[in-house]
Amino acid sequence: MDIKNIIITCVIGAVSGWIASLIMNSKGGLIRNIIMGIVGGFVGSWALGLLGFVESGLLGTIITSVVGACIVIFIGRLIFK
């Protein structure tokens, strides 16, 4: 993975994590949003893959990451209640 891909992944993660934090009414900074978006990408790909959905393009990647980040935030709230 070169530096370009790392930067793109961080930007997509930040945007996805920020959107998920707005949807879930969660507070956090830039680093937390990046982490939530990146982890959300893995979780979203897995969860939506089970349902037969396949991400395509930048918008599909962001939507998948947002869905996954929302799942991660929800599970985090259950665990750390």
Protein Blocks (a to p, Z undefined) as FASTA:
>chain_A
ZZklmmmmmmmmmmmmmmmmmmnopacdfklmmmmmmmmmmmmmmmmmmnopacedjklm
mmmmmmmmmmmmmmmmmmmZZ
